[in-house]
């Protein structure tokens, strides 16, 4: 007799269970001397369109001789007794065109099967549906209770990490992202930063790439001041807060237009106001206009009086332009570095996929073990204490793996794209500075400089990394690089 063996799992994460099904199905077919064909399917039997399974059903309408449709269990057949697939296959079976075999349930149905056997099929299908519904209800009840207990049931929002504390799921602060979130709230609340400016800030300072809409969702999320929002309801949580309720409300006020428009530099529009400190006393260098024509900068001598020099603004401009010229990277160097980046992208992406797939496979393994011991517990093969102990052990392993997965996925490949952005900034910094208005000049200086100090009449400038390294390479007229010993990403350093 011909037979179609159907091995099915609901998701890719359960793929580990397929080999066991295949072995049992093939062993059954060989013992019964079936001329068989194996079909492996990865799709849910309870919800969604069963595309692959329907392909098998469509083939059955053209058969000329009876064929056996073999499953491991009834729940691999369907968990919905009212589905169209069940009605079609049951009709074909009663018409004598197919037989239905369920190995582990010791159930075979043909056109000659008794009402009792059909009842057993219906009972098993309904039981499978009840099992799925019960799991769904239990999950919903558990999540509702977790919310009442102040615990998060799902994935932690940006700025936090899913973790495990005392063997239970917990949410910890992600320090780098938490700082990014806090600065976003602070900047948006005062109107000094727009959503697009926050996006640029996150990319440049924190290496975070995201859409503007994501930032908007972050700024609307009450989780950061202590409350989870689910279906319009707020539940207080027990995790560390990143901001205060007052700061959150200030952002809401600004969003609704209660705040004034973004402010520029306070007072008169002096280009370098607030950017330079005195090297002697640490006070800010202030600027003023003389004779309504010349602008001078000098230490405000707030702490104590000393011999503060008055420097023309154009002298500051000269030093800034001279420093920014050092950042201009030769075109051939940019080309070489970008070629290296592109070559590393594929390798990095493969590495990410390999590691995440390995973690997901481990998670699926423990989930399958939980399913198996649950069935053994129902069949009284293991006692309550062993079931609870092993379930807790597997759940802890899953939680730890999920934390690893979340952490690993967050530390993605964006640093490679950042190099290209940094090179573009360095290449155009001088041109942007010389052609921009005073706000544009301030923006580019803040991007590439970490400190500016006035010592006597000399302006001391400190570039941020990696711009300092770029300037050093240009000073030495050397852009020779080297490859790390592990043949990973190439770092460009000057040779002396």
C-alpha positions as CSV (number, residue, x, y, z in Angstrom):
1,X,0.0,0.0,0.0
2,X,1.2,3.5,-0.8
3,X,1.6,5.9,2.1
4,X,2.4,9.6,2.8
5,X,4.3,10.1,6.1
6,X,3.7,13.6,7.5
7,X,6.2,14.9,10.1
8,X,5.2,18.4,11.3
9,X,6.3,21.0,13.7
10,X,4.7,24.4,14.3
11,X,7.7,26.7,14.2
12,X,11.3,26.7,13.1
13,X,12.3,26.7,16.8
14,X,10.8,23.2,17.1
15,X,12.7,21.8,14.2
16,X,14.8,19.7,16.6
17,X,11.7,17.5,17.1
18,X,11.4,16.5,13.5
19,X,14.1,13.8,13.4
20,X,12.4,11.8,16.1
21,X,9.0,12.0,14.2
22,X,10.7,11.0,11.0
23,X,12.4,8.0,12.6
24,X,9.1,6.7,14.1
25,X,7.1,7.3,10.9
26,X,9.7,5.5,8.7
27,X,10.0,2.6,11.2
28,X,6.2,2.2,11.1
29,X,6.1,2.3,7.3
30,X,8.8,-0.3,6.9
31,X,7.1,-2.7,9.4
32,X,3.8,-2.4,7.5
33,X,5.6,-2.7,4.1
34,X,4.3,0.6,2.9
35,X,5.6,2.2,-0.4
36,X,6.0,5.6,1.4
37,X,6.8,9.2,0.7
38,X,8.0,11.5,3.5
39,X,6.7,15.1,3.8
40,X,8.2,17.4,6.4
41,X,6.2,20.5,7.3
42,X,6.9,23.5,9.4
43,X,3.6,25.3,10.0
44,X,1.0,25.7,12.8
45,X,-1.9,23.2,12.9
46,X,-4.0,25.5,15.1
47,X,-3.9,28.9,13.5
48,X,-2.9,30.4,10.2
49,X,-3.1,29.0,6.7
50,X,-1.6,25.5,6.4
51,X,-0.2,26.0,2.9
52,X,2.1,22.9,2.8
53,X,-0.5,20.6,4.3
54,X,-3.2,21.8,1.9
55,X,-0.8,20.9,-1.0
56,X,-0.9,17.3,0.3
57,X,-4.7,17.4,0.5
58,X,-5.0,18.7,-3.1
59,X,-2.9,15.7,-4.3
60,X,-5.3,13.2,-2.6
61,X,-8.2,14.3,-4.8
62,X,-6.6,12.7,-7.9
63,X,-5.6,9.4,-6.4
64,X,-6.8,6.2,-8.1
65,X,-6.1,3.7,-5.3
66,X,-6.3,4.0,-1.4
67,X,-3.4,5.6,0.3
68,X,-2.4,5.8,3.9
69,X,-1.9,9.2,5.5
70,X,0.4,8.6,8.5
71,X,1.0,10.9,11.5
72,X,2.8,10.4,14.8
73,X,0.0,11.8,16.9
74,X,-3.5,13.3,16.3
75,X,-2.2,16.8,17.3
76,X,0.2,16.6,14.3
77,X,-3.0,16.1,12.2
78,X,-5.0,19.1,13.6
79,X,-5.9,20.8,16.9
80,X,-9.1,22.2,15.4
81,X,-11.8,19.6,14.8
82,X,-13.9,22.2,12.9
83,X,-11.2,23.0,10.3
84,X,-11.8,22.5,6.6
85,X,-8.8,20.2,6.4
86,X,-10.2,17.8,9.0
87,X,-13.6,17.7,7.3
88,X,-12.1,17.0,3.9
89,X,-9.8,14.2,5.1
90,X,-12.5,12.6,7.3
91,X,-14.8,12.6,4.2
92,X,-12.1,11.0,2.0
93,X,-11.4,8.4,4.7
94,X,-15.1,7.5,5.0
95,X,-15.3,7.3,1.2
96,X,-12.5,4.7,1.2
97,X,-10.0,6.8,-0.7
98,X,-7.5,7.2,2.2
99,X,-6.7,5.7,5.6
100,X,-5.6,7.8,8.6
101,X,-2.9,6.3,10.8
102,X,-1.9,7.8,14.2
103,X,1.1,5.8,15.5
104,X,1.5,7.0,19.1
105,X,-2.3,7.1,19.7
106,X,-2.6,3.5,18.4
107,X,-5.5,4.6,16.1
108,X,-6.1,3.6,12.5
109,X,-9.2,4.8,10.7
110,X,-10.6,3.4,7.4
111,X,-14.0,3.4,5.7
112,X,-14.9,0.4,7.9
113,X,-14.0,2.0,11.2
114,X,-16.7,2.0,13.9
115,X,-18.4,4.9,15.5
116,X,-16.3,4.4,18.6
117,X,-13.1,4.8,16.6
118,X,-14.3,8.0,14.9
119,X,-15.3,9.2,18.4
120,X,-11.8,8.6,19.6
121,X,-10.4,10.7,16.7
122,X,-12.8,13.5,17.5
123,X,-12.0,13.2,21.2
124,X,-8.2,13.3,20.6
125,X,-8.6,16.3,18.2
126,X,-10.8,18.2,20.7
127,X,-8.3,17.3,23.5
128,X,-5.5,18.8,21.4
129,X,-7.5,21.9,20.9
130,X,-8.3,22.1,24.6
131,X,-4.5,21.7,25.3
132,X,-3.7,24.6,23.1
133,X,-6.5,26.8,24.5
134,X,-5.5,26.0,28.0
135,X,-1.9,26.9,27.4
136,X,-3.0,30.2,25.8
137,X,-5.3,30.9,28.8
138,X,-2.6,30.0,31.3
139,X,-0.1,32.3,29.5
140,X,-2.6,35.2,29.6
141,X,-3.5,34.6,33.2
142,X,0.2,34.4,34.1
143,X,1.0,37.6,32.2
144,X,-1.9,39.4,33.9
145,X,-0.6,38.2,37.3
146,X,2.9,39.3,36.5
147,X,1.6,42.8,35.6
148,X,-0.3,42.9,38.9
149,X,2.9,41.9,40.7
150,X,4.9,44.7,38.9
151,X,6.8,42.3,36.6
152,X,7.3,42.6,32.8
153,X,6.0,39.6,30.9
154,X,7.5,40.4,27.5
155,X,10.6,42.0,26.0
156,X,12.2,44.8,27.8
157,X,12.1,48.3,26.1
158,X,15.2,50.1,24.9
159,X,17.4,51.0,27.8
160,X,16.8,47.8,29.6
161,X,17.8,44.1,29.3
162,X,15.8,40.9,30.0
163,X,17.8,39.1,32.7
164,X,17.5,36.5,35.5
165,X,17.5,37.3,39.2
166,X,17.3,34.6,41.8
167,X,16.3,32.1,39.2
168,X,13.4,34.3,38.0
169,X,13.0,36.6,35.0
170,X,14.0,40.2,35.7
171,X,14.8,43.4,33.9
172,X,18.1,45.2,34.4
173,X,19.4,48.5,33.2
174,X,21.5,48.6,30.0
175,X,23.8,51.5,31.0
176,X,24.7,52.7,27.5
177,X,21.2,52.7,26.1
178,X,19.7,54.0,29.4
179,X,22.0,57.1,29.1
180,X,20.8,57.5,25.5
181,X,17.2,57.4,26.5
182,X,17.8,59.8,29.4
183,X,19.5,62.4,27.1
184,X,16.6,62.0,24.6
185,X,14.0,62.9,27.3
186,X,16.1,65.7,28.6
187,X,16.7,67.2,25.2
188,X,13.2,66.8,24.0
189,X,11.6,68.2,27.2
190,X,13.4,71.5,26.8
191,X,12.7,71.8,23.1
192,X,16.4,71.9,22.3
193,X,16.3,68.5,20.4
194,X,13.9,67.4,17.8
195,X,13.2,63.7,17.1
196,X,15.6,63.8,14.1
197,X,18.3,65.4,16.1
198,X,17.9,62.7,18.8
199,X,18.3,60.1,16.0
200,X,21.5,61.7,14.9
201,X,22.7,62.0,18.5
202,X,22.1,58.4,19.2
203,X,24.0,57.3,16.1
204,X,27.0,59.6,16.7
205,X,27.4,59.3,20.4
206,X,25.9,55.9,21.3
207,X,26.2,54.0,18.0
208,X,22.4,53.3,18.0
209,X,20.6,53.1,14.7
210,X,16.8,53.4,14.7
211,X,13.8,55.1,13.0
212,X,12.4,58.4,14.2
213,X,9.1,56.6,14.9
214,X,11.0,54.3,17.4
215,X,12.3,57.4,19.2
216,X,8.8,58.8,19.4
217,X,7.5,55.5,20.9
218,X,10.4,55.6,23.5
219,X,9.4,59.2,24.5
220,X,5.7,58.1,24.9
221,X,6.6,55.0,27.0
222,X,5.8,55.4,30.7
223,X,8.0,52.4,31.5
224,X,11.0,54.7,32.0
225,X,9.4,56.5,35.0
226,X,8.0,53.3,36.6
227,X,4.8,52.1,34.8
228,X,4.0,49.4,32.2
229,X,1.2,50.3,29.8
230,X,-0.8,47.4,28.5
231,X,-4.1,47.8,26.6
232,X,-4.5,51.3,27.8
233,X,-3.9,50.4,31.5
234,X,-0.9,51.4,33.6
235,X,0.8,48.9,36.0
236,X,3.5,50.0,38.4
237,X,6.7,47.9,38.0
238,X,9.6,47.2,40.4
239,X,12.5,47.9,38.1
240,X,15.0,50.7,38.2
241,X,13.7,54.0,36.7
242,X,15.6,55.9,34.1
243,X,13.7,59.2,34.3
244,X,11.3,61.0,36.7
245,X,7.6,61.5,36.1
246,X,8.2,65.2,35.9
247,X,10.6,64.8,33.0
248,X,8.2,62.5,31.2
249,X,5.4,65.1,31.6
250,X,7.7,67.9,30.4
251,X,8.2,65.9,27.1
252,X,4.4,65.4,26.8
253,X,3.9,69.2,27.3
254,X,6.5,69.9,24.6
255,X,4.8,67.4,22.2
256,X,1.5,69.1,22.7
257,X,2.9,72.5,21.9
258,X,2.9,73.9,25.4
259,X,6.6,74.6,25.3
260,X,8.3,77.3,23.2
261,X,10.2,76.5,20.0
262,X,13.7,75.2,20.2
263,X,16.1,77.8,21.6
264,X,19.4,78.7,20.0
265,X,22.4,79.8,21.9
266,X,21.3,82.1,24.8
267,X,22.0,85.8,24.5
268,X,23.8,87.3,21.5
269,X,24.8,84.8,18.7
270,X,28.5,84.6,19.4
271,X,29.8,81.6,17.5
272,X,32.2,80.2,20.2
273,X,30.2,81.2,23.3
274,X,30.3,78.4,25.9
275,X,32.7,76.3,24.0
276,X,36.1,77.4,25.4
277,X,37.4,77.4,29.0
278,X,40.4,79.2,30.5
279,X,43.2,76.8,31.2
280,X,44.3,78.7,34.3
281,X,41.1,78.9,36.3
282,X,38.6,76.7,34.4
283,X,36.1,79.5,33.8
284,X,34.3,79.9,30.5
285,X,35.6,82.3,27.9
286,X,33.1,85.0,27.2
287,X,32.7,87.1,24.1
288,X,31.8,90.8,23.6
289,X,31.7,93.3,20.8
290,X,33.8,96.4,20.8
291,X,32.9,99.5,18.8
292,X,30.0,97.6,17.3
293,X,32.5,96.0,14.9
294,X,35.1,93.8,16.6
295,X,34.4,90.7,18.7
296,X,36.8,89.6,21.4
297,X,37.0,86.6,23.7
298,X,38.4,86.5,27.2
299,X,38.1,84.5,30.5
300,X,35.2,85.8,32.5
301,X,37.5,85.5,35.6
302,X,34.5,84.4,37.7
303,X,36.6,82.6,40.3
304,X,39.4,85.1,40.6
305,X,41.1,87.9,38.7
306,X,44.2,87.1,36.7
307,X,46.0,88.3,33.6
308,X,43.2,87.4,31.1
309,X,44.1,88.0,27.4
310,X,41.6,89.5,25.0
311,X,41.7,87.6,21.7
312,X,40.0,88.6,18.4
313,X,37.3,86.1,17.4
314,X,38.9,85.7,14.0
315,X,42.0,84.3,15.7
316,X,39.9,81.5,17.3
317,X,38.4,80.9,13.8
318,X,41.9,80.6,12.3
319,X,42.9,77.9,14.9
320,X,39.7,76.0,14.4
321,X,40.0,76.0,10.6
322,X,43.6,74.9,10.9
323,X,42.6,71.9,13.1
324,X,39.7,70.9,10.9
325,X,42.0,70.8,7.8
326,X,43.9,68.1,9.5
327,X,40.9,65.8,9.4
328,X,40.7,65.7,5.6
329,X,41.3,62.1,4.7
330,X,42.8,61.3,1.3
331,X,40.4,59.9,-1.2
332,X,42.5,56.8,-1.8
333,X,42.6,56.1,1.9
334,X,38.8,56.4,2.1
335,X,38.4,54.1,-0.8
336,X,40.6,51.5,0.8
337,X,38.9,51.7,4.2
338,X,35.5,51.4,2.7
339,X,36.6,48.4,0.7
340,X,37.7,46.7,3.9
341,X,34.4,47.6,5.6
342,X,32.4,46.1,2.8
343,X,34.5,42.9,2.9
344,X,34.0,42.6,6.7
345,X,30.2,43.2,6.5
346,X,29.5,39.8,5.1
347,X,31.7,38.0,7.5
348,X,30.2,39.9,10.5
349,X,26.7,39.2,9.3
350,X,27.4,35.5,9.0
351,X,28.9,35.5,12.5
352,X,25.8,37.2,13.9
353,X,23.5,34.7,12.2
354,X,25.5,31.7,13.3
355,X,25.6,32.7,16.9
356,X,21.9,33.8,17.1
357,X,20.8,30.6,15.4
358,X,22.9,28.5,17.8
359,X,21.2,30.3,20.8
360,X,17.7,29.9,19.3
361,X,18.5,26.2,18.7
362,X,19.4,25.8,22.4
363,X,16.2,27.6,23.5
364,X,14.1,25.3,21.2
365,X,15.8,22.3,22.8
366,X,14.8,23.3,26.3
367,X,11.3,24.2,25.2
368,X,10.9,20.7,23.7
369,X,12.2,19.2,26.9
370,X,9.5,21.1,28.8
371,X,6.8,19.7,26.4
372,X,8.1,16.2,26.9
373,X,8.2,16.2,30.7
374,X,4.7,17.8,30.7
375,X,3.4,14.8,28.7
376,X,5.3,12.4,31.0
377,X,3.7,14.2,34.0
378,X,0.3,13.8,32.5
379,X,1.0,10.1,31.9
380,X,2.2,9.7,35.5
381,X,5.6,8.7,34.4
382,X,7.3,11.3,36.7
383,X,6.1,12.6,40.0
384,X,5.2,16.2,40.9
385,X,8.5,17.1,42.6
386,X,10.6,16.0,39.7
387,X,8.3,17.7,37.2
388,X,8.5,21.0,39.1
389,X,12.3,20.8,39.6
390,X,13.1,20.0,35.9
391,X,10.6,22.6,34.7
392,X,12.2,25.3,36.8
393,X,15.6,24.2,35.7
394,X,14.7,24.3,32.0
395,X,12.9,27.6,32.3
396,X,15.9,29.2,34.0
397,X,18.1,27.9,31.1
398,X,15.7,29.4,28.6
399,X,15.7,32.8,30.4
400,X,19.5,32.9,30.5
401,X,19.6,32.0,26.8
402,X,17.0,34.7,26.0
403,X,19.1,37.2,27.8
404,X,22.2,36.2,25.8
405,X,20.2,36.4,22.6
406,X,18.8,39.9,23.4
407,X,22.3,41.2,24.4
408,X,23.9,39.7,21.4
409,X,21.3,41.0,18.9
410,X,21.6,44.5,20.4
411,X,25.4,44.6,19.8
412,X,24.9,44.4,16.1
413,X,26.9,45.3,13.1
414,X,26.3,49.1,13.2
415,X,29.9,50.0,14.1
416,X,30.9,49.1,10.5
417,X,28.5,51.6,9.1
418,X,29.7,54.1,11.7
419,X,33.2,54.1,10.2
420,X,31.8,55.3,6.9
421,X,29.9,58.1,8.6
422,X,33.0,59.2,10.5
423,X,35.1,59.4,7.4
424,X,32.4,61.5,5.7
425,X,32.3,63.9,8.6
426,X,36.1,64.2,8.7
427,X,36.3,64.8,4.9
428,X,33.7,67.6,4.9
429,X,34.3,69.1,8.4
430,X,36.4,72.0,7.2
431,X,34.2,72.9,4.2
432,X,31.1,72.7,6.4
433,X,32.7,74.9,9.1
434,X,33.8,77.7,6.7
435,X,30.5,77.9,4.8
436,X,28.0,77.4,7.7
437,X,26.3,80.0,9.8
438,X,27.2,80.4,13.5
439,X,24.9,77.5,14.6
440,X,26.3,75.2,11.9
441,X,29.9,76.1,13.1
442,X,29.0,75.3,16.7
443,X,27.4,71.9,15.6
444,X,30.5,70.7,13.7
445,X,32.9,71.8,16.5
446,X,30.8,69.9,19.1
447,X,30.9,66.8,16.9
448,X,34.6,66.6,16.5
449,X,36.1,68.4,19.6
450,X,36.0,67.3,23.2
451,X,37.7,70.2,24.8
452,X,38.9,73.7,23.9
453,X,41.1,75.7,26.3
454,X,42.6,79.2,26.1
455,X,46.1,79.4,27.5
456,X,47.3,83.0,27.3
457,X,46.8,83.8,23.7
458,X,47.1,80.1,22.5
459,X,44.0,78.0,21.8
460,X,44.5,74.4,22.9
461,X,42.2,71.9,21.1
462,X,41.4,68.3,21.9
463,X,39.8,66.2,19.2
464,X,37.5,63.3,19.9
465,X,38.4,59.8,18.9
466,X,38.8,58.7,16.1
467,X,39.2,62.3,14.7
468,X,42.4,62.7,16.8
469,X,43.8,59.6,15.2
470,X,43.0,60.9,11.7
471,X,44.7,64.2,12.4
472,X,47.8,62.4,13.7
473,X,47.9,60.3,10.6
474,X,47.8,63.4,8.5
475,X,50.5,65.1,10.6
476,X,52.8,62.1,9.9
477,X,51.7,61.8,6.3
478,X,51.1,58.2,6.9
479,X,47.9,56.2,6.5
480,X,49.5,52.7,6.6
481,X,47.3,50.3,8.5
482,X,47.6,46.9,10.0
483,X,45.3,43.9,10.4
484,X,44.5,42.5,13.8
485,X,46.1,39.1,14.6
486,X,42.6,37.5,14.4
487,X,42.1,38.9,10.9
488,X,39.1,40.8,12.1
489,X,38.2,44.4,11.4
490,X,41.2,46.5,10.2
491,X,42.2,49.5,12.4
492,X,44.1,52.3,10.8
493,X,46.9,53.7,12.8
494,X,49.8,56.0,12.0
495,X,53.3,54.6,11.6
496,X,56.2,56.5,13.2
